[in-house]
Amino acid sequence: MPSPPDRRSFLGLFPGPAVLLPVGAALAPPGVPSDTAHIPETSWTPWGSPGPAEGQVSPLKIIVTDPIAPEGLAVLREAGIQADVKTDLSTEALKAALPEYDGWIIRSGTKATRELIEAATDLKVIGRAGVGIDNIDVDAATERGVVVMNTPYGNTLSVAEHTIGLMLALSRHVATGTASLRNGQWLRKELKGVEVAGKTLGIVGLGRIGKEVARRAQGLDMKVVGSDPFISADVAKGLGIELLPLDQLWPRVDFLTVHVPLTPKTKGIIGSEAFQKIKKGARILNVARGGVVDEKALLAAITSGTVAGAALDVFESEPPKGNPLIDRPEVIGTPHLGASTAEASIRCGVEVCEQVAAYLVKGEAQNAVNLAASPDPQTAPYLPLAEALGAWAVQLVDGQPKRIMLQTGGDAGKAQSALLLDAALKGLLEIAKGGGRVTLVNARMLAGEMGIQAEASVEPGAVDYPSLVVVTLETDDGNVRVSGTNLGKLGPRIVDVEGYEVEVKPHGRFLVLRHTDEPGTVSRVSGLLGDHDINIAQMVVGRIAPRGKAISIIRIDDPVPDAVLEYLTTSRRFERVHRVEV
């Protein structure tokens, strides 16, 4: 049934045209960091259940399956979380244990496979102490609504220092010299090295680690060139780095290091094509992930004399048993030690425990790799409102959802629209699916599977409230529109239902009735509820005009029996009657 006429344009609340954003545009406003979510400490959490601060009877439980610094475990205990360290479980034993845990903390030693993630029926978050997540089936986690987070900052300095150390060791034959001394040899003339000062270091990947490597190389009087599609030439210039496309970088470098994650796009990024163009006598460093350097192509380049040597901390298969590169005198290596320092271990352990605890207790998502973006401070206050609007909308109409539109205006227009859309979908799907976990992580995917189209937009002009979020739901049996605002410390409010102005807190149990505004209607409903021992906490009536169409929203403390709902539904006084519970 279409909404009644209203004096306001655009969804009944916004004057003027709307500006549509791509659904994936979950970007923080300029100057606002987007790597941390600040979600109010209410009963709202990203997975839809209260944390221990809101009265959870059984404590939150985390399983730790790789060694974590004691300082990190102390963080979990201080948060009231039970942490069980079980680093020696077989795959079958781990699979049997996982269902009782809310969180799972790992390093590189544990492989979080699809089989294990699907067995972890209560799992809400996987925390990786370190950067790389190639040992986690992120797709499986996303499908289950499990947030995956890493700690990209904790080992930055250790990896950068290890890279520089390997470069110097490679250039001066440190490993071969040490081995020769132990064999009683004195190869002073044979092991002539090269200086790094005045040489050109090429860096593929100018993220945190790449930038730190550049700083240290510049301190050694090296010229630094780099390639990274995600930073601008101006930013690179500010770092003292000449930004080049890859095909122009290869011929320039004396030393080449790579600092990118292993993805389908980066696998073998330094391969035969690079070695065909690289400067003769260049030296290769890999302290990132095994596989980003094509080892077969590297071996061929060393054998042909194109590449003078390589220093590898990571390998395609670890440990690298039978790897012919290990037997080459031009190659030195370490057993994946880039992040293996006492300081990095403590930092990563503390950071991952802080992040997992913040997510489970408060809903703060930091460094979540499978969220479109992490909510910034301007977005977080509107997430509970958007979720409630989605839940209201789907309960106010009887048809199958086909399309949901979320629109923001005023202060809410500065929020990340795509994330608010995810929250609205979460509220809608938790009702529509009638089971299964729905989170901000998997809401968009689940909606797509159900054939529900979704879009978000921002109204740049004036609105009737300081902040406004509007959810419109189209179904095969009619449409519905619900709008809300956030009143700061007073929390969210529903302010409009299908063009009727109201004001009601969105969370609780409600009876919503559409009817004609005439004497006796309210008293008859309240009397009926009283006869069935249903306590009324609040009643709000919205209307277009006296004795015209109206809506009554009744907050109740007790469930409405089916018989009462059927009586109201069949009554001639009421056009439509719905139960809403959020």
C-alpha positions as CSV (number, residue, x, y, z in Angstrom):
1,M,0.0,0.0,0.0
2,P,1.5,3.4,-0.9
3,S,2.3,5.9,1.7
4,P,-0.3,8.7,2.3
5,P,0.3,12.1,0.7
6,D,2.7,14.4,2.5
7,R,3.6,18.0,2.2
8,R,7.3,17.3,1.9
9,S,9.1,16.1,-1.2
10,F,11.7,13.3,-1.7
11,L,10.7,10.3,0.3
12,G,8.4,12.6,2.2
13,L,11.1,14.2,4.3
14,F,13.8,15.6,2.0
15,P,13.2,18.7,-0.1
16,G,15.0,18.7,-3.5
17,P,16.9,16.0,-5.4
18,A,19.1,13.3,-4.0
19,V,22.7,12.5,-4.8
20,L,23.2,8.7,-5.1
21,L,26.4,7.1,-3.9
22,P,27.8,3.8,-5.1
23,V,27.0,1.2,-2.5
24,G,30.7,0.4,-2.0
25,A,31.5,4.1,-1.2
26,A,32.0,3.5,2.5
27,L,34.6,6.2,2.9
28,A,35.4,8.3,5.9
29,P,35.0,12.1,5.5
30,P,38.2,13.9,4.8
31,G,40.6,14.0,7.8
32,V,38.7,11.3,9.7
33,P,40.6,8.0,10.2
34,S,38.6,5.0,9.0
35,D,40.6,2.2,10.6
36,T,38.7,2.2,13.9
37,A,35.0,2.0,14.8
38,H,33.7,3.9,17.8
39,I,30.4,2.3,18.6
40,P,28.5,3.5,21.6
41,E,28.5,1.2,24.6
42,T,24.9,0.2,24.3
43,S,23.3,-3.3,23.8
44,W,24.0,-2.9,20.0
45,T,26.8,-5.1,18.7
46,P,27.8,-5.9,15.1
47,W,26.5,-9.5,15.5
48,G,23.2,-8.5,17.2
49,S,23.8,-9.8,20.7
50,P,24.8,-8.0,23.9
51,G,28.3,-8.2,25.3
52,P,29.0,-9.1,28.9
53,A,28.6,-5.5,30.0
54,E,24.9,-5.8,29.2
55,G,24.3,-8.9,31.3
56,Q,25.5,-11.9,29.4
57,V,25.3,-14.8,31.8
58,S,28.2,-16.9,30.5
59,P,31.5,-15.1,29.9
60,L,32.9,-14.4,26.5
61,K,35.4,-17.1,25.5
62,I,38.4,-16.9,23.2
63,I,40.6,-19.7,22.0
64,V,44.3,-18.9,21.4
65,T,46.0,-21.5,19.1
66,D,49.4,-19.9,18.6
67,P,51.8,-18.4,21.2
68,I,50.7,-14.9,22.2
69,A,52.6,-12.6,24.5
70,P,51.5,-12.8,28.2
71,E,50.9,-9.0,28.1
72,G,48.2,-9.6,25.5
73,L,46.5,-12.4,27.4
74,A,46.4,-10.0,30.4
75,V,44.4,-7.6,28.3
76,L,41.7,-10.2,27.7
77,R,41.5,-11.1,31.4
78,E,41.2,-7.4,32.3
79,A,38.2,-7.2,29.9
80,G,36.5,-10.1,31.7
81,I,37.1,-12.5,28.8
82,Q,38.1,-16.1,29.3
83,A,41.1,-16.9,27.2
84,D,42.0,-20.6,26.7
85,V,45.5,-21.1,25.2
86,K,45.6,-24.4,23.2
87,T,48.5,-24.4,20.9
88,D,48.9,-28.2,20.5
89,L,45.5,-29.3,19.2
90,S,45.2,-31.6,16.2
91,T,42.9,-30.4,13.4
92,E,40.1,-32.7,14.6
93,A,40.5,-31.6,18.3
94,L,40.4,-28.0,17.3
95,K,37.3,-28.6,15.1
96,A,35.6,-30.1,18.1
97,A,36.6,-27.3,20.5
98,L,35.8,-24.3,18.3
99,P,32.0,-24.3,18.7
100,E,32.2,-23.0,22.3
101,Y,34.2,-19.9,21.5
102,D,33.2,-16.4,20.6
103,G,36.7,-15.4,19.4
104,W,39.8,-17.0,17.9
105,I,43.3,-15.6,18.1
106,I,46.1,-16.9,15.8
107,R,49.5,-16.1,14.4
108,S,50.9,-17.6,11.2
109,G,51.1,-21.1,12.6
110,T,47.4,-21.9,12.5
111,K,45.4,-22.2,9.3
112,A,41.8,-21.0,9.8
113,T,40.3,-23.2,7.0
114,R,36.7,-23.2,5.8
115,E,36.1,-26.5,7.6
116,L,37.2,-25.1,10.9
117,I,35.4,-21.8,10.5
118,E,32.1,-23.5,9.6
119,A,32.5,-25.7,12.7
120,A,32.8,-22.7,14.9
121,T,29.1,-22.0,15.2
122,D,29.4,-19.3,17.8
123,L,32.5,-17.5,16.4
124,K,32.2,-13.8,15.9
125,V,35.8,-12.7,15.3
126,I,39.2,-14.0,14.2
127,G,42.2,-12.0,15.3
128,R,45.5,-12.4,13.5
129,A,48.6,-11.2,15.4
130,G,50.5,-9.9,12.4
131,V,49.7,-8.6,8.9
132,G,49.3,-11.5,6.6
133,I,45.9,-13.2,6.4
134,D,46.6,-15.8,3.7
135,N,46.3,-18.5,6.4
136,I,42.7,-17.5,7.0
137,D,39.8,-18.4,4.6
138,V,38.4,-14.8,4.6
139,D,35.6,-15.7,2.2
140,A,34.4,-18.5,4.6
141,A,34.6,-16.1,7.5
142,T,32.6,-13.4,5.6
143,E,29.9,-15.9,4.7
144,R,29.5,-16.8,8.3
145,G,29.5,-13.2,9.4
146,V,32.8,-13.5,11.2
147,V,35.0,-10.4,11.3
148,V,38.6,-11.0,10.4
149,M,41.1,-8.4,11.8
150,N,44.9,-8.2,11.7
151,T,47.5,-6.0,13.4
152,P,49.2,-4.2,10.6
153,Y,51.3,-1.9,12.8
154,G,52.8,-4.1,15.4
155,N,55.6,-5.7,13.3
156,T,56.3,-2.8,10.9
157,L,59.7,-1.7,12.4
158,S,60.9,-5.3,12.8
159,V,60.2,-6.2,9.2
160,A,61.7,-3.0,7.9
161,E,64.9,-3.5,9.9
162,H,65.1,-7.1,8.8
163,T,64.9,-6.0,5.2
164,I,67.7,-3.6,5.6
165,G,69.8,-6.2,7.5
166,L,69.3,-8.8,4.7
167,M,70.2,-6.2,2.1
168,L,73.5,-5.4,3.8
169,A,74.2,-9.0,4.5
170,L,73.6,-9.9,0.8
171,S,75.8,-7.0,-0.5
172,R,78.7,-8.0,1.8
173,H,78.5,-11.8,1.7
174,V,78.0,-12.0,5.4
175,A,76.4,-15.5,5.5
176,T,79.0,-17.0,3.1
177,G,81.8,-15.4,5.1
178,T,80.5,-16.8,8.3
179,A,80.1,-20.3,6.9
180,S,83.6,-20.2,5.4
181,L,85.2,-19.3,8.7
182,R,83.5,-22.2,10.4
183,N,84.9,-24.4,7.6
184,G,88.4,-23.1,8.4
185,Q,88.6,-21.0,5.2
186,W,89.8,-17.4,4.7
187,L,88.0,-16.1,1.6
188,R,89.0,-12.5,1.9
189,K,89.8,-12.0,-1.8
190,E,86.9,-14.1,-3.1
191,L,84.1,-12.4,-1.1
192,K,84.3,-8.9,-2.5
193,G,81.0,-7.0,-1.9
194,V,79.4,-3.8,-3.0
195,E,78.4,-0.6,-1.2
196,V,74.8,0.4,-1.0
197,A,75.5,4.1,-0.8
198,G,74.7,5.7,-4.1
199,K,72.8,2.7,-5.3
200,T,69.1,2.7,-6.2
201,L,66.6,0.7,-4.2
202,G,63.3,-0.2,-5.8
203,I,60.3,-0.8,-3.5
204,V,57.2,-2.5,-4.8
205,G,54.5,-1.6,-2.3
206,L,54.7,1.7,-0.4
207,G,52.5,0.9,2.6
208,R,53.7,1.2,6.2
209,I,56.6,-1.2,5.9
210,G,57.6,0.0,2.4
211,K,57.8,3.6,3.7
212,E,59.9,2.5,6.7
213,V,62.3,0.7,4.5
214,A,62.6,3.8,2.3
215,R,63.4,6.0,5.3
216,R,66.2,3.6,6.4
217,A,67.6,3.2,2.9
218,Q,67.7,7.0,2.5
219,G,69.7,7.1,5.7
220,L,72.2,4.9,3.9
221,D,72.5,7.5,1.1
222,M,70.5,5.3,-1.3
223,K,68.2,6.7,-4.0
224,V,64.7,5.2,-3.6
225,V,62.2,4.6,-6.4
226,G,58.9,2.9,-5.8
227,S,55.7,1.6,-7.4
228,D,52.3,1.6,-5.7
229,P,48.9,2.2,-7.4
230,F,47.4,3.4,-4.2
231,I,49.5,6.5,-3.5
232,S,49.9,9.6,-5.5
233,A,53.1,11.0,-7.0
234,D,52.9,14.0,-4.7
235,V,52.7,11.8,-1.6
236,A,55.7,9.8,-2.8
237,K,57.6,12.9,-3.6
238,G,57.0,14.1,-0.1
239,L,58.6,10.9,1.1
240,G,61.6,11.4,-1.1
241,I,60.6,8.6,-3.4
242,E,60.3,8.7,-7.2
243,L,57.1,7.0,-8.1
244,L,57.3,4.8,-11.3
245,P,55.2,2.2,-13.1
246,L,56.6,-1.3,-12.7
247,D,57.9,-1.5,-16.3
248,Q,60.0,1.6,-15.7
249,L,61.1,0.6,-12.3
250,W,62.8,-2.7,-13.2
251,P,65.6,-1.2,-15.3
252,R,66.5,1.4,-12.7
253,V,67.1,-0.8,-9.6
254,D,70.3,-2.1,-8.0
255,F,68.3,-3.7,-5.2
256,L,64.7,-4.6,-5.4
257,T,62.4,-5.3,-2.4
258,V,58.7,-6.1,-2.3
259,H,56.2,-5.3,0.5
260,V,52.8,-6.3,-0.6
261,P,50.3,-8.9,0.6
262,L,49.8,-12.2,-1.3
263,T,46.7,-11.9,-3.5
264,P,45.7,-13.2,-6.9
265,K,46.9,-9.9,-8.3
266,T,50.3,-9.8,-6.5
267,K,51.2,-13.5,-6.9
268,G,54.3,-13.7,-9.0
269,I,54.4,-9.9,-9.4
270,I,58.2,-10.2,-9.6
271,G,58.5,-12.8,-12.2
272,S,60.0,-13.6,-15.6
273,E,58.7,-10.3,-17.2
274,A,60.4,-8.3,-14.5
275,F,63.7,-10.3,-14.8
276,Q,63.7,-9.7,-18.6
277,K,63.8,-5.9,-18.0
278,I,65.7,-5.7,-14.7
279,K,69.2,-4.1,-14.6
280,K,71.9,-6.8,-14.9
281,G,73.5,-7.5,-11.5
282,A,70.5,-6.4,-9.5
283,R,69.8,-8.1,-6.1
284,I,66.3,-9.2,-4.9
285,L,64.8,-9.1,-1.4
286,N,61.6,-10.7,-0.2
287,V,60.5,-10.2,3.4
288,A,56.8,-10.0,2.5
289,R,55.0,-13.2,1.5
290,G,56.1,-16.3,-0.3
291,G,54.7,-16.3,-3.8
292,V,55.0,-12.6,-4.6
293,V,58.4,-13.5,-6.1
294,D,58.2,-16.3,-8.7
295,E,60.9,-18.6,-7.4
296,K,61.3,-20.5,-10.7
297,A,61.8,-17.3,-12.6
298,L,64.2,-16.0,-9.8
299,L,66.3,-19.2,-10.1
300,A,66.5,-18.9,-13.8
301,A,67.6,-15.2,-13.5
302,I,70.3,-16.1,-11.0
303,T,71.5,-19.1,-13.1
304,S,71.8,-16.9,-16.2
305,G,73.7,-14.2,-14.3
306,T,71.0,-11.5,-14.7
307,V,70.4,-11.4,-11.0
308,A,73.5,-11.2,-8.8
309,G,71.8,-12.6,-5.6
310,A,68.8,-12.8,-3.5
311,A,67.9,-12.6,0.2
312,L,64.7,-14.4,1.1
313,D,62.9,-14.5,4.4
314,V,59.7,-16.2,3.0
315,F,59.1,-18.9,0.5
316,E,56.3,-20.3,-1.6
317,S,56.3,-23.5,0.5
318,E,57.5,-23.3,4.1
319,P,59.8,-24.8,5.3
320,P,61.4,-24.8,1.8
321,K,62.5,-28.4,1.7
322,G,64.1,-29.4,-1.6
323,N,63.9,-25.8,-2.8
324,P,66.9,-25.4,-5.3
325,L,67.3,-21.7,-4.4
326,I,68.6,-22.7,-1.0
327,D,71.5,-24.5,-2.6
328,R,72.6,-21.5,-4.6
329,P,75.6,-19.6,-3.2
330,E,74.1,-16.3,-4.4
331,V,71.1,-16.8,-2.1
332,I,70.9,-16.1,1.6
333,G,67.8,-16.8,3.7
334,T,66.2,-16.7,7.0
335,P,63.2,-18.9,8.3
336,H,60.4,-16.3,8.1
337,L,62.0,-14.1,10.8
338,G,60.8,-10.7,9.6
339,A,58.4,-10.1,12.5
340,S,60.3,-12.3,14.9
341,T,61.5,-9.8,17.5
342,A,60.7,-9.6,21.2
343,E,59.3,-6.1,20.7
344,A,57.1,-7.1,17.7
345,S,55.8,-10.1,19.5
346,I,54.6,-8.1,22.4
347,R,53.1,-5.3,20.3
348,C,51.2,-7.7,18.0
349,G,50.0,-9.8,20.9
350,V,48.8,-6.8,22.8
351,E,47.2,-5.2,19.8
352,V,45.3,-8.3,18.6
353,C,44.0,-8.9,22.1
354,E,42.9,-5.3,22.5
355,Q,41.1,-5.4,19.1
356,V,39.3,-8.6,19.8
357,A,38.3,-7.5,23.2
358,A,37.0,-4.2,21.9
359,Y,35.0,-5.9,19.3
360,L,33.4,-8.5,21.5
361,V,32.7,-6.1,24.4
362,K,31.9,-2.8,22.7
363,G,31.5,-3.6,19.0
364,E,34.6,-1.6,18.0
365,A,36.0,-2.9,14.8
366,Q,39.6,-2.0,14.3
367,N,41.6,-3.2,11.3
368,A,38.8,-5.4,10.1
369,V,39.9,-6.7,6.7
370,N,36.5,-8.0,5.5
371,L,34.4,-4.9,6.3
372,A,33.9,-2.4,3.4
373,A,35.3,0.1,5.8
374,S,35.4,0.5,9.6
375,P,32.9,3.0,11.0
376,D,34.4,6.4,11.8
377,P,33.2,8.5,14.8
378,Q,30.6,10.3,12.6
379,T,29.1,7.0,11.5
380,A,29.1,4.9,14.6
381,P,26.2,6.7,16.4
382,Y,23.8,6.0,13.5
383,L,24.5,2.3,13.1
384,P,22.0,1.2,15.8
385,L,19.4,3.6,14.3
386,A,19.9,2.3,10.8
387,E,19.6,-1.3,11.9
388,A,16.4,-0.6,13.9
389,L,14.9,1.2,10.8
390,G,15.6,-1.9,8.7
391,A,13.9,-4.1,11.3
392,W,10.9,-1.8,11.6
393,A,10.5,-1.6,7.9
394,V,10.4,-5.3,7.3
395,Q,7.9,-5.9,10.1
396,L,5.5,-3.2,8.8
397,V,4.8,-4.8,5.5
398,D,3.8,-8.4,4.6
399,G,5.4,-8.9,1.2
400,Q,8.8,-10.4,0.2
401,P,11.5,-7.7,0.3
402,K,12.7,-6.7,-3.2
403,R,14.6,-3.4,-2.8
404,I,15.9,-1.3,0.1
405,M,16.9,2.3,-0.1
406,L,18.7,4.2,2.6
407,Q,19.0,8.0,2.6
408,T,20.8,10.3,5.0
409,G,20.6,14.0,5.5
410,G,21.9,16.7,7.9
411,D,24.6,15.5,10.2
412,A,23.9,11.9,9.3
413,G,24.7,12.8,5.7
414,K,28.4,13.0,6.8
415,A,28.3,9.4,7.8
416,Q,29.4,6.4,5.7
417,S,26.2,5.7,3.8
418,A,27.3,2.2,2.6
419,L,27.9,1.1,6.2
420,L,24.6,2.4,7.4
421,L,23.0,0.5,4.5
422,D,24.7,-2.7,5.8
423,A,23.3,-2.0,9.2
424,A,19.8,-1.5,7.8
425,L,20.2,-4.8,5.9
426,K,21.3,-6.5,9.0
427,G,18.1,-5.4,10.9
428,L,15.9,-6.4,7.9
429,L,17.5,-9.8,7.4
430,E,17.6,-10.9,11.0
431,I,13.8,-10.7,10.8
432,A,13.3,-11.8,7.2
433,K,15.6,-14.9,7.4
434,G,14.2,-16.0,10.8
435,G,17.5,-17.6,11.7
436,G,21.2,-17.7,11.0
437,R,23.7,-15.1,12.0
438,V,23.6,-11.8,10.1
439,T,26.3,-9.2,10.7
440,L,27.7,-6.1,9.0
441,V,30.2,-8.4,7.4
442,N,27.8,-10.7,5.5
443,A,24.6,-8.6,5.3
444,R,25.2,-7.4,1.8
445,M,26.1,-10.9,0.5
446,L,23.0,-12.4,2.1
447,A,20.8,-9.7,0.6
448,G,22.2,-10.5,-2.8
449,E,21.5,-14.2,-2.4
450,M,17.9,-13.3,-1.5
451,G,17.6,-11.1,-4.6
452,I,17.2,-7.9,-2.5
453,Q,18.6,-4.8,-4.3
454,A,20.2,-2.2,-2.1
455,E,21.3,1.4,-2.5
456,A,22.4,4.3,-0.4
457,S,22.3,8.0,-1.1
458,V,22.9,11.4,0.6
459,E,20.6,14.4,0.5
460,P,22.9,17.5,0.3
461,G,20.2,20.0,1.1
462,A,18.2,21.0,4.2
463,V,16.1,18.5,6.1
464,D,13.5,18.7,8.8
465,Y,15.8,17.4,11.5
466,P,19.5,18.0,12.5
467,S,20.1,14.5,11.4
468,L,17.9,12.1,9.5
469,V,18.1,8.5,8.2
470,V,15.3,7.2,6.0
471,V,14.8,3.6,5.0
472,T,12.4,2.7,2.2
473,L,11.5,-0.9,1.6
474,E,9.9,-2.1,-1.6
475,T,8.2,-5.5,-1.5
476,D,5.9,-7.6,-3.8
477,D,3.0,-6.5,-1.6
478,G,3.6,-2.8,-1.1
479,N,6.2,-0.4,0.2
480,V,6.9,1.2,3.5
481,R,9.1,4.1,4.7
482,V,10.5,4.6,8.2
483,S,12.6,7.5,9.3
484,G,14.7,8.2,12.4
485,T,17.1,10.7,14.0
486,N,19.7,10.6,16.7
487,L,19.2,12.8,19.7
488,G,22.7,12.5,21.1
489,K,22.7,11.4,24.7
490,L,19.0,10.6,24.5
491,G,19.7,8.1,21.7
492,P,17.8,7.3,18.5
493,R,14.2,8.0,17.7
494,I,11.7,7.0,15.1
495,V,10.3,10.3,13.8
496,D,8.2,9.3,10.8
497,V,6.3,6.2,9.7
498,E,4.8,6.3,6.2
499,G,4.5,10.1,6.4
500,Y,3.0,10.2,9.9
501,E,5.0,12.2,12.3
502,V,5.7,10.4,15.6
503,E,8.5,10.2,18.2
504,V,9.3,6.8,19.7
505,K,12.4,5.0,20.9
506,P,13.0,2.3,18.2
507,H,13.9,-0.6,20.5
508,G,11.3,-2.7,22.3
509,R,8.0,-4.5,21.6
510,F,5.3,-2.6,19.7
511,L,1.8,-2.8,18.3
512,V,1.4,-0.6,15.2
513,L,-2.1,0.1,13.9
514,R,-3.3,2.1,10.9
515,H,-6.8,3.5,11.3
516,T,-9.1,6.5,11.0
517,D,-8.7,9.2,13.6
518,E,-12.0,9.0,15.4
519,P,-13.1,9.1,19.1
520,G,-13.0,5.8,21.0
521,T,-10.3,4.1,18.9
522,V,-7.5,4.4,21.4
523,S,-9.7,3.5,24.4
524,R,-10.9,0.4,22.7
525,V,-7.4,-0.8,21.9
526,S,-6.1,-0.1,25.4
527,G,-9.2,-1.8,26.9
528,L,-8.6,-4.9,24.8
529,L,-4.9,-5.1,25.8
530,G,-5.8,-4.6,29.4
531,D,-8.3,-7.4,29.2
532,H,-5.5,-9.7,28.1
533,D,-3.1,-8.5,30.8
534,I,-0.9,-6.7,28.3
535,N,0.8,-3.6,29.9
536,I,1.1,-0.4,27.9
537,A,4.3,1.5,28.3
538,Q,3.7,4.3,25.8
539,M,1.2,5.3,23.1
540,V,1.9,7.7,20.2
541,V,-0.6,8.8,17.6
542,G,0.4,10.4,14.3
543,R,-2.2,11.8,11.9
544,I,-2.3,13.8,8.7
545,A,-5.4,15.8,9.6
546,P,-8.2,15.6,12.3
547,R,-10.5,12.6,11.7
548,G,-8.4,11.6,8.8
549,K,-5.9,8.7,8.4
550,A,-3.8,8.0,11.5
551,I,-1.3,5.6,12.9
552,S,-1.0,4.5,16.5
553,I,2.3,3.1,17.9
554,I,1.8,1.3,21.2
555,R,4.9,0.2,23.2
556,I,4.0,-2.8,25.3
557,D,5.7,-4.8,28.0
558,D,4.2,-8.2,27.1
559,P,3.8,-10.2,23.9
560,V,0.6,-9.9,21.9
561,P,-1.2,-13.3,21.5
562,D,-2.1,-14.3,18.0
563,A,-5.8,-14.2,19.0
564,V,-5.6,-10.6,19.9
565,L,-3.7,-9.7,16.7
566,E,-6.3,-11.6,14.7
567,Y,-9.2,-9.7,16.4
568,L,-7.6,-6.4,15.7
569,T,-6.7,-7.3,12.1
570,T,-10.3,-8.4,11.3
571,S,-11.8,-5.3,13.0
572,R,-13.3,-2.7,10.6
573,R,-11.7,0.0,12.6
574,F,-8.1,-0.9,11.5
575,E,-6.7,-1.0,8.0
576,R,-3.5,-2.8,9.0
577,V,-2.1,-4.1,12.2
578,H,1.5,-5.3,12.8
579,R,3.6,-6.5,15.6
580,V,7.1,-5.0,15.7
581,E,9.9,-6.2,18.0
582,V,13.4,-4.8,17.8
